[in-house]
């Protein structure tokens, strides 16, 4: 085995293994050693690679020289990984040598799984109101056709379910727009104190209906941040509405904005916009998943209060677009605090 061939294998950025005509590993680059957890040089390839699909393509390529591909499943410290394995004969005119290269397809696989989960979740979210609508329409056409009280009750339910689907579509459109613009940071100067006071004033009537008490605390001096005023308004609206839905009837909801100061999370100057409630709180194992699409701590209760399961996902993407951070603090029985940390420059 020439030193040049070994140098070429070592120079490849992805895991690569060269297998000689004696079916032993002649070269294994650092990326391959990291993938397998050991250096297999000199060993039979079966003892190094092990997975049947990979072994099959290597055996066949050693036999007839035909290029073949397969999947290889691995794992690292945090997740399972998926690799596309390519076996190619690199010495077609002499004794066969097979170069086995591993291409990391984990991100592609995860993106596909996210799409499948999204379609499944969306179908589930739409199925319930659609089933209710169809059932009540059929009832109104038949047994309740001449029952005025039943008609009024069923039409109210139909209106509620239709409104729920409308909210879901609106949130999906909002999420799509935010994701499309996420790489472009908004730079319009926004008076965050005035915006906070405006949102609280707008939501006061809804808070009274839900017997919640909104308390707002903003600095006297203007707090200017670069951003998109419409999206920042949406962030604050979503957080306050969540607090009203899940914070408990008759409880206080505190909305606070700090003056600019150094924020370790941003490594520069920033402000904290917080919404706190005194509701039942959230168990620790739910918190990392709260910003996932359609994730709910209590699915039944969320649907009862009109939640779509997308509000915090929208908040996360808007905060990311503003180069900020979202912190969630909660404990069962002690309420929750959602804090958005935004840079001021």
Secondary structure, DSSP 4 states (H G I P E B T S, - for coil): --HHHHHHHHH-SS-EEEE-TTSBEEEE-HHHHHHHSS--TTSBHHHHH--HHHHHHHHHHHHH---EEEEEEEE-SSSEEEEEEEEEES-TTSS--EEEEEEE-HHHHHHHHHHHHHHHHHHHHHHHHHHHHHHHHHHHHTTTTT-HHHHHHHHHHHHHHHHHHHHHHHHHHHHHHHHHTTTS---EEEEHHHHHHHHHHHHHHHHHHTT-EEEEE--SS--EEEE-HHHHHHHHHHHHHHHHHHS-TT-EEEEEEPPPEEETTTTEEEEEEEEEE-SS---HHHHTTTTSTT--SSHHHHHHTT--S-HHHHHHHHHHHTT-EEEEEE-TTS-EEEEEEEE--
